[in-house]
Amino acid sequence: MIRGEIMVKVKILEETEESMRLLLSKTDRSLANALRRSLISDTPKMAIDSVRFQLGTKEQDEEVWETTGPIPDEMVAQRLAMIPIPTMHEKFHFQDECPNCKDLVEDDRGCLECQMIYTCVVFGTEEGRWVTAGDMKYLGEESLEIPPEYKSIAITKLLKGQMIEFYATAVMGRGRDHTKWSPVCGVSFQPRRIGLLNNKTKAKMLWDMDLEIKAKDFGKDGKLDDIEKVAILSMELNHVGEGTEESRLFKEAITLEEVPGEFILEFETDGSMSPRVAFEKASEELASRFGTLEKDLTDGL
């Protein structure tokens, strides 16, 4: 990643299907925060933006079913908006950038390259039938169905005689316009720290508590720089920190020191895309902003 003439190094510390932890080095707090904000506000994501409910009654199995339910349609629409929609950036465009629709008025936009349509028809039961995200069917290729791990997300519950039928349209957007287009949560960053063993005699007070971090974890230079172990040490120091009886004797036998220019960034995704894709797209959006700013400054000189 490049910011002006400065190369920012990124190292993946931990990665799962829904979360990621990164080490940013050769950077500063402002860029780490810019990445955090870009993840939340700028990463393109598909989300349900409009819902058309079919109202009326239907006859089935000699029963009459009415499109009513326990909660208003507006609340159902709100819940639908927060369901993670699979986001394939290479398949879909923003509607105002779509090659087929960008020249049309906003109400007329919508094609196979800039929108996704899901349909749902569910009938209630005597004991109550939950309507979930898995009941939504995508009108297109199977790979864009709601992922299996999110199909159990509840939308509403229907009793006998009640039914729901709707068409939901998803479009590309950004979190700065509405939180439904934000693909991440729990985004945070903090300076990377190392542990310093300043007084071996007083530090023995911590070792005697039989916790996880031991004297042998510190190197010959009295430093602990393993990121995972430093995180554990940070919690264990609470046993001898301010407000404890031990703090009077322990004092600063072990301290934590920030590493200049290094930050740990971590976040989770809502399932609409992988953490790696979310980070890559956020970085691209941020890089394009720096490029635009640099051009504007150059043109102004």
Contacts in CASP RR format, 6 or more apart in sequence:
PFRMAT RR
TARGET T0000
AUTHOR 0000-0000-0000
METHOD contacts of the structure
MODEL  1
MIRGEIMVKVKILEETEESMRLLLSKTDRSLANALRRSLISDTPKMAIDS
VRFQLGTKEQDEEVWETTGPIPDEMVAQRLAMIPIPTMHEKFHFQDECPN
CKDLVEDDRGCLECQMIYTCVVFGTEEGRWVTAGDMKYLGEESLEIPPEY
KSIAITKLLKGQMIEFYATAVMGRGRDHTKWSPVCGVSFQPRRIGLLNNK
TKAKMLWDMDLEIKAKDFGKDGKLDDIEKVAILSMELNHVGEGTEESRLF
KEAITLEEVPGEFILEFETDGSMSPRVAFEKASEELASRFGTLEKDLTDG
L
1 7 0 8 1.000
1 8 0 8 1.000
1 10 0 8 1.000
1 283 0 8 1.000
1 287 0 8 1.000
2 8 0 8 1.000
2 287 0 8 1.000
3 27 0 8 1.000
3 31 0 8 1.000
3 290 0 8 1.000
4 290 0 8 1.000
4 294 0 8 1.000
6 26 0 8 1.000
6 27 0 8 1.000
7 26 0 8 1.000
8 24 0 8 1.000
8 25 0 8 1.000
8 26 0 8 1.000
8 27 0 8 1.000
8 31 0 8 1.000
9 24 0 8 1.000
9 25 0 8 1.000
9 26 0 8 1.000
9 27 0 8 1.000
10 22 0 8 1.000
10 23 0 8 1.000
10 24 0 8 1.000
11 22 0 8 1.000
11 23 0 8 1.000
11 25 0 8 1.000
12 20 0 8 1.000
12 21 0 8 1.000
12 22 0 8 1.000
13 21 0 8 1.000
13 22 0 8 1.000
13 23 0 8 1.000
13 227 0 8 1.000
13 264 0 8 1.000
14 20 0 8 1.000
14 21 0 8 1.000
15 21 0 8 1.000
15 275 0 8 1.000
15 276 0 8 1.000
16 275 0 8 1.000
17 274 0 8 1.000
17 275 0 8 1.000
18 268 0 8 1.000
18 269 0 8 1.000
18 271 0 8 1.000
18 275 0 8 1.000
19 266 0 8 1.000
19 267 0 8 1.000
19 268 0 8 1.000
19 269 0 8 1.000
19 275 0 8 1.000
20 266 0 8 1.000
20 267 0 8 1.000
20 275 0 8 1.000
20 276 0 8 1.000
20 278 0 8 1.000
20 279 0 8 1.000
21 264 0 8 1.000
21 265 0 8 1.000
21 266 0 8 1.000
22 264 0 8 1.000
22 265 0 8 1.000
22 266 0 8 1.000
22 279 0 8 1.000
23 192 0 8 1.000
23 227 0 8 1.000
23 262 0 8 1.000
23 263 0 8 1.000
23 264 0 8 1.000
23 265 0 8 1.000
24 31 0 8 1.000
24 32 0 8 1.000
24 35 0 8 1.000
24 189 0 8 1.000
24 262 0 8 1.000
24 263 0 8 1.000
24 264 0 8 1.000
24 265 0 8 1.000
25 261 0 8 1.000
25 262 0 8 1.000
26 261 0 8 1.000
27 261 0 8 1.000
27 262 0 8 1.000
27 263 0 8 1.000
28 261 0 8 1.000
29 191 0 8 1.000
29 263 0 8 1.000
32 189 0 8 1.000
32 263 0 8 1.000
32 265 0 8 1.000
33 189 0 8 1.000
34 286 0 8 1.000
35 189 0 8 1.000
35 265 0 8 1.000
35 282 0 8 1.000
35 283 0 8 1.000
35 286 0 8 1.000
36 187 0 8 1.000
36 188 0 8 1.000
36 189 0 8 1.000
36 265 0 8 1.000
36 267 0 8 1.000
38 282 0 8 1.000
38 283 0 8 1.000
38 285 0 8 1.000
38 286 0 8 1.000
39 183 0 8 1.000
39 184 0 8 1.000
39 187 0 8 1.000
39 267 0 8 1.000
39 278 0 8 1.000
39 279 0 8 1.000
39 282 0 8 1.000
40 175 0 8 1.000
40 182 0 8 1.000
40 184 0 8 1.000
40 187 0 8 1.000
41 174 0 8 1.000
41 175 0 8 1.000
41 176 0 8 1.000
41 182 0 8 1.000
42 174 0 8 1.000
42 175 0 8 1.000
42 176 0 8 1.000
42 281 0 8 1.000
42 282 0 8 1.000
42 285 0 8 1.000
42 286 0 8 1.000
43 174 0 8 1.000
43 175 0 8 1.000
43 182 0 8 1.000
43 183 0 8 1.000
43 184 0 8 1.000
43 278 0 8 1.000
43 281 0 8 1.000
43 282 0 8 1.000
43 285 0 8 1.000
44 87 0 8 1.000
44 89 0 8 1.000
44 94 0 8 1.000
44 172 0 8 1.000
44 173 0 8 1.000
44 174 0 8 1.000
44 181 0 8 1.000
44 281 0 8 1.000
44 285 0 8 1.000
45 85 0 8 1.000
45 87 0 8 1.000
45 172 0 8 1.000
45 173 0 8 1.000
45 174 0 8 1.000
45 175 0 8 1.000
45 181 0 8 1.000
45 182 0 8 1.000
45 183 0 8 1.000
45 272 0 8 1.000
45 273 0 8 1.000
46 85 0 8 1.000
46 86 0 8 1.000
46 87 0 8 1.000
46 92 0 8 1.000
46 116 0 8 1.000
46 170 0 8 1.000
46 171 0 8 1.000
46 172 0 8 1.000
46 173 0 8 1.000
46 272 0 8 1.000
47 81 0 8 1.000
47 82 0 8 1.000
47 85 0 8 1.000
47 170 0 8 1.000
47 171 0 8 1.000
47 173 0 8 1.000
47 178 0 8 1.000
47 180 0 8 1.000
47 181 0 8 1.000
47 272 0 8 1.000
48 77 0 8 1.000
48 80 0 8 1.000
48 81 0 8 1.000
48 83 0 8 1.000
48 85 0 8 1.000
48 118 0 8 1.000
48 168 0 8 1.000
48 169 0 8 1.000
48 170 0 8 1.000
48 180 0 8 1.000
49 81 0 8 1.000
49 169 0 8 1.000
49 170 0 8 1.000
49 171 0 8 1.000
49 180 0 8 1.000
50 168 0 8 1.000
50 169 0 8 1.000
51 73 0 8 1.000
51 76 0 8 1.000
51 77 0 8 1.000
51 80 0 8 1.000
51 166 0 8 1.000
51 167 0 8 1.000
51 168 0 8 1.000
51 169 0 8 1.000
52 166 0 8 1.000
52 167 0 8 1.000
52 168 0 8 1.000
52 169 0 8 1.000
53 67 0 8 1.000
53 73 0 8 1.000
53 76 0 8 1.000
53 164 0 8 1.000
53 165 0 8 1.000
53 166 0 8 1.000
54 67 0 8 1.000
54 165 0 8 1.000
54 166 0 8 1.000
54 167 0 8 1.000
55 67 0 8 1.000
56 66 0 8 1.000
56 67 0 8 1.000
57 64 0 8 1.000
57 65 0 8 1.000
57 66 0 8 1.000
57 67 0 8 1.000
58 64 0 8 1.000
58 65 0 8 1.000
58 163 0 8 1.000
59 65 0 8 1.000
60 123 0 8 1.000
63 160 0 8 1.000
63 161 0 8 1.000
64 161 0 8 1.000
65 123 0 8 1.000
65 124 0 8 1.000
65 161 0 8 1.000
65 162 0 8 1.000
65 163 0 8 1.000
66 161 0 8 1.000
66 162 0 8 1.000
66 163 0 8 1.000
67 162 0 8 1.000
67 163 0 8 1.000
67 164 0 8 1.000
67 165 0 8 1.000
68 162 0 8 1.000
69 156 0 8 1.000
69 158 0 8 1.000
69 162 0 8 1.000
69 164 0 8 1.000
70 156 0 8 1.000
70 157 0 8 1.000
70 158 0 8 1.000
71 156 0 8 1.000
76 155 0 8 1.000
76 156 0 8 1.000
76 164 0 8 1.000
76 166 0 8 1.000
79 154 0 8 1.000
79 155 0 8 1.000
79 156 0 8 1.000
80 155 0 8 1.000
80 168 0 8 1.000
81 178 0 8 1.000
81 180 0 8 1.000
82 180 0 8 1.000
83 133 0 8 1.000
83 136 0 8 1.000
83 146 0 8 1.000
83 150 0 8 1.000
83 153 0 8 1.000
83 155 0 8 1.000
84 146 0 8 1.000
84 147 0 8 1.000
84 150 0 8 1.000
84 183 0 8 1.000
84 270 0 8 1.000
84 271 0 8 1.000
84 272 0 8 1.000
85 116 0 8 1.000
85 146 0 8 1.000
85 170 0 8 1.000
85 272 0 8 1.000
86 143 0 8 1.000
86 144 0 8 1.000
86 145 0 8 1.000
86 146 0 8 1.000
86 147 0 8 1.000
86 272 0 8 1.000
86 273 0 8 1.000
87 172 0 8 1.000
87 183 0 8 1.000
87 272 0 8 1.000
87 273 0 8 1.000
87 277 0 8 1.000
88 144 0 8 1.000
89 273 0 8 1.000
89 277 0 8 1.000
89 281 0 8 1.000
91 113 0 8 1.000
92 113 0 8 1.000
92 114 0 8 1.000
92 115 0 8 1.000
92 116 0 8 1.000
92 172 0 8 1.000
93 99 0 8 1.000
93 113 0 8 1.000
93 114 0 8 1.000
93 172 0 8 1.000
94 114 0 8 1.000
94 171 0 8 1.000
94 172 0 8 1.000
94 173 0 8 1.000
95 101 0 8 1.000
95 102 0 8 1.000
95 106 0 8 1.000
95 109 0 8 1.000
95 110 0 8 1.000
95 114 0 8 1.000
95 115 0 8 1.000
95 171 0 8 1.000
95 172 0 8 1.000
96 102 0 8 1.000
96 109 0 8 1.000
98 109 0 8 1.000
98 110 0 8 1.000
98 111 0 8 1.000
98 113 0 8 1.000
98 114 0 8 1.000
99 113 0 8 1.000
100 110 0 8 1.000
100 111 0 8 1.000
100 113 0 8 1.000
100 114 0 8 1.000
101 108 0 8 1.000
101 109 0 8 1.000
101 110 0 8 1.000
101 111 0 8 1.000
101 113 0 8 1.000
101 114 0 8 1.000
102 109 0 8 1.000
110 171 0 8 1.000
114 171 0 8 1.000
114 172 0 8 1.000
115 169 0 8 1.000
115 170 0 8 1.000
115 171 0 8 1.000
116 138 0 8 1.000
116 144 0 8 1.000
116 169 0 8 1.000
116 170 0 8 1.000
116 171 0 8 1.000
117 138 0 8 1.000
117 139 0 8 1.000
117 167 0 8 1.000
117 168 0 8 1.000
117 169 0 8 1.000
117 170 0 8 1.000
118 136 0 8 1.000
118 137 0 8 1.000
118 138 0 8 1.000
118 139 0 8 1.000
118 146 0 8 1.000
118 167 0 8 1.000
118 168 0 8 1.000
118 169 0 8 1.000
118 170 0 8 1.000
119 136 0 8 1.000
119 137 0 8 1.000
119 139 0 8 1.000
119 166 0 8 1.000
119 167 0 8 1.000
119 168 0 8 1.000
120 131 0 8 1.000
120 135 0 8 1.000
120 136 0 8 1.000
120 137 0 8 1.000
120 164 0 8 1.000
120 165 0 8 1.000
120 166 0 8 1.000
120 168 0 8 1.000
121 163 0 8 1.000
121 164 0 8 1.000
121 165 0 8 1.000
122 129 0 8 1.000
122 131 0 8 1.000
122 135 0 8 1.000
122 158 0 8 1.000
122 163 0 8 1.000
122 164 0 8 1.000
122 165 0 8 1.000
123 129 0 8 1.000
123 158 0 8 1.000
123 161 0 8 1.000
123 162 0 8 1.000
123 163 0 8 1.000
124 158 0 8 1.000
124 159 0 8 1.000
124 160 0 8 1.000
124 161 0 8 1.000
124 162 0 8 1.000
124 163 0 8 1.000
125 158 0 8 1.000
125 159 0 8 1.000
125 160 0 8 1.000
126 159 0 8 1.000
126 160 0 8 1.000
128 157 0 8 1.000
128 158 0 8 1.000
128 159 0 8 1.000
128 160 0 8 1.000
129 157 0 8 1.000
129 158 0 8 1.000
129 159 0 8 1.000
130 154 0 8 1.000
130 155 0 8 1.000
130 156 0 8 1.000
130 157 0 8 1.000
131 154 0 8 1.000
131 155 0 8 1.000
131 156 0 8 1.000
131 157 0 8 1.000
131 158 0 8 1.000
131 164 0 8 1.000
132 151 0 8 1.000
132 152 0 8 1.000
132 153 0 8 1.000
132 154 0 8 1.000
132 155 0 8 1.000
133 146 0 8 1.000
133 150 0 8 1.000
133 151 0 8 1.000
133 152 0 8 1.000
133 153 0 8 1.000
133 155 0 8 1.000
134 146 0 8 1.000
134 151 0 8 1.000
134 152 0 8 1.000
134 153 0 8 1.000
135 155 0 8 1.000
136 146 0 8 1.000
136 168 0 8 1.000
137 145 0 8 1.000
138 144 0 8 1.000
138 145 0 8 1.000
138 146 0 8 1.000
147 271 0 8 1.000
150 271 0 8 1.000
156 164 0 8 1.000
158 164 0 8 1.000
172 181 0 8 1.000
173 181 0 8 1.000
174 181 0 8 1.000
175 181 0 8 1.000
175 182 0 8 1.000
182 270 0 8 1.000
183 269 0 8 1.000
183 270 0 8 1.000
183 271 0 8 1.000
183 272 0 8 1.000
183 273 0 8 1.000
183 278 0 8 1.000
184 267 0 8 1.000
184 268 0 8 1.000
184 269 0 8 1.000
184 270 0 8 1.000
184 278 0 8 1.000
185 267 0 8 1.000
185 268 0 8 1.000
185 269 0 8 1.000
185 270 0 8 1.000
186 266 0 8 1.000
186 267 0 8 1.000
186 268 0 8 1.000
187 265 0 8 1.000
187 266 0 8 1.000
187 267 0 8 1.000
188 265 0 8 1.000
188 266 0 8 1.000
188 267 0 8 1.000
189 263 0 8 1.000
189 264 0 8 1.000
189 265 0 8 1.000
189 266 0 8 1.000
190 263 0 8 1.000
190 264 0 8 1.000
191 258 0 8 1.000
191 259 0 8 1.000
191 261 0 8 1.000
191 262 0 8 1.000
191 263 0 8 1.000
191 264 0 8 1.000
192 227 0 8 1.000
192 258 0 8 1.000
192 259 0 8 1.000
192 262 0 8 1.000
192 263 0 8 1.000
192 264 0 8 1.000
193 230 0 8 1.000
193 234 0 8 1.000
193 256 0 8 1.000
193 257 0 8 1.000
193 258 0 8 1.000
193 259 0 8 1.000
194 223 0 8 1.000
194 224 0 8 1.000
194 225 0 8 1.000
194 230 0 8 1.000
194 256 0 8 1.000
194 257 0 8 1.000
194 259 0 8 1.000
195 218 0 8 1.000
195 223 0 8 1.000
195 224 0 8 1.000
195 225 0 8 1.000
195 230 0 8 1.000
195 233 0 8 1.000
195 254 0 8 1.000
195 255 0 8 1.000
195 256 0 8 1.000
195 257 0 8 1.000
196 222 0 8 1.000
196 223 0 8 1.000
196 224 0 8 1.000
196 254 0 8 1.000
196 255 0 8 1.000
196 256 0 8 1.000
196 257 0 8 1.000
197 203 0 8 1.000
197 215 0 8 1.000
197 218 0 8 1.000
197 222 0 8 1.000
197 223 0 8 1.000
197 224 0 8 1.000
197 253 0 8 1.000
197 254 0 8 1.000
198 252 0 8 1.000
198 253 0 8 1.000
198 254 0 8 1.000
198 255 0 8 1.000
199 251 0 8 1.000
199 252 0 8 1.000
199 253 0 8 1.000
200 215 0 8 1.000
200 253 0 8 1.000
201 253 0 8 1.000
202 249 0 8 1.000
202 250 0 8 1.000
202 251 0 8 1.000
202 253 0 8 1.000
203 215 0 8 1.000
203 250 0 8 1.000
203 253 0 8 1.000
203 254 0 8 1.000
204 215 0 8 1.000
205 240 0 8 1.000
205 246 0 8 1.000
205 249 0 8 1.000
205 250 0 8 1.000
205 253 0 8 1.000
206 213 0 8 1.000
206 236 0 8 1.000
206 237 0 8 1.000
206 239 0 8 1.000
206 240 0 8 1.000
206 250 0 8 1.000
206 253 0 8 1.000
206 254 0 8 1.000
207 214 0 8 1.000
207 215 0 8 1.000
209 236 0 8 1.000
209 239 0 8 1.000
211 236 0 8 1.000
211 239 0 8 1.000
212 232 0 8 1.000
212 236 0 8 1.000
213 224 0 8 1.000
213 229 0 8 1.000
213 232 0 8 1.000
213 233 0 8 1.000
213 236 0 8 1.000
217 224 0 8 1.000
217 226 0 8 1.000
217 229 0 8 1.000
218 224 0 8 1.000
224 230 0 8 1.000
224 233 0 8 1.000
227 264 0 8 1.000
230 256 0 8 1.000
233 254 0 8 1.000
233 256 0 8 1.000
234 256 0 8 1.000
237 254 0 8 1.000
237 256 0 8 1.000
238 244 0 8 1.000
239 246 0 8 1.000
240 246 0 8 1.000
240 247 0 8 1.000
240 250 0 8 1.000
240 253 0 8 1.000
241 247 0 8 1.000
241 250 0 8 1.000
267 275 0 8 1.000
267 278 0 8 1.000
268 275 0 8 1.000
269 275 0 8 1.000
269 278 0 8 1.000
273 281 0 8 1.000
END
